[in-house]
Amino acid sequence: MATSHRDAETHDPAAGHAHAGVGTYLRVAVILAVITALEFGVIYIRQLTPILVPLLLVMSAAKFALVVMFFMHLRYDGRALNTLFVGPLIIAAALAIALMTLTGAFLVFGR
């Protein structure tokens, strides 16, 4: 059997698409580690205090998206499953942001 340049990827004939290989998972892990280091780093930068909460929320949302897409294999599932997962997630995130705004957690300049 001839090998191709996609040896690191595995192919699921039932699904009709190739899943990510080990190299992809290692790259995602490195990206997650870098984002985590940035999260720890921005806490100690005083100039970022006014935008700290939104910045941390964006970074954690990016990490969440990477974990869900690759390690939970949502990237390879059908549109219906994506909608069932992402729809309630958007509603929950909007509710959490609304409640945090209500309590003043996002006040940049104070009251």
C-alpha positions in Angstrom: 0.0 0.0 0.0 1.4 3.4 -1.0 1.9 6.0 1.7 1.0 9.6 1.3 2.1 12.8 3.0 -1.0 12.4 5.3 0.3 9.4 7.2 -0.2 11.2 10.5 -3.9 11.5 9.8 -6.4 8.7 10.2 -9.3 8.2 7.9 -12.7 7.0 9.1 -14.4 5.5 6.0 -17.8 5.6 7.8 -17.6 9.3 8.4 -16.1 10.2 5.1 -13.4 12.5 6.4 -9.9 12.5 7.8 -9.4 13.1 11.5 -6.5 15.1 12.8 -3.2 13.4 13.4 -0.8 13.5 16.4 0.9 16.6 15.0 -2.3 18.5 15.0 -3.1 17.6 18.6 0.5 18.6 19.6 0.1 22.0 17.9 -3.3 22.5 19.7 -1.7 21.6 23.0 1.1 24.1 22.5 -1.4 26.8 21.6 -3.4 26.0 24.7 -0.2 26.2 26.8 0.7 29.6 25.3 -2.8 31.0 25.9 -2.7 29.8 29.5 0.7 31.4 30.0 -0.7 34.7 28.5 -3.7 34.4 30.9 -1.3 34.2 33.9 0.9 37.0 32.5 -1.9 39.6 31.9 -2.9 39.4 35.5 0.4 41.1 36.5 0.3 43.9 33.9 -1.2 46.9 35.7 -2.0 48.8 32.4 -4.4 46.0 31.4 -6.5 46.3 34.6 -9.4 48.2 32.8 -9.9 45.5 30.2 -8.7 42.5 32.3 -12.1 40.7 32.6 -13.0 40.9 29.0 -9.5 39.9 27.9 -9.5 36.9 30.2 -13.0 35.9 28.9 -11.9 36.1 25.3 -8.8 34.0 26.0 -10.7 31.4 28.0 -13.4 31.2 25.2 -10.6 30.6 22.7 -9.2 27.8 24.8 -12.7 26.4 25.2 -13.3 26.4 21.5 -10.0 24.6 20.8 -10.7 21.9 23.3 -14.2 21.4 22.1 -13.2 21.4 18.4 -10.3 19.1 18.6 -10.3 17.0 21.8 -14.0 16.5 21.9 -14.0 16.0 18.1 -16.9 18.5 17.5 -15.0 19.7 14.5 -15.7 16.4 12.8 -19.4 16.0 13.7 -22.4 17.1 11.7 -24.0 20.5 11.7 -26.9 19.3 13.8 -24.7 18.2 16.6 -22.7 21.4 16.4 -25.9 23.4 16.6 -27.2 21.4 19.6 -23.9 22.1 21.4 -23.1 25.7 20.4 -26.7 27.1 20.6 -27.2 26.6 24.3 -23.5 27.6 24.9 -24.2 31.0 23.3 -27.3 31.4 25.3 -25.5 30.5 28.5 -22.5 32.8 27.7 -24.9 35.7 26.9 -26.7 35.2 30.2 -23.4 35.1 32.2 -22.2 38.3 30.5 -25.5 40.0 31.2 -25.4 39.0 34.9 -21.8 40.1 35.2 -22.7 43.4 33.6 -25.6 43.8 35.9 -23.3 43.5 39.0 -20.7 45.9 37.5 -18.0 43.4 36.8 -17.4 45.0 33.4 -17.3 48.6 34.6 -14.2 50.1 33.0 -14.2 53.5 34.6 -16.1 52.8 37.8 -19.4 54.2 38.9 
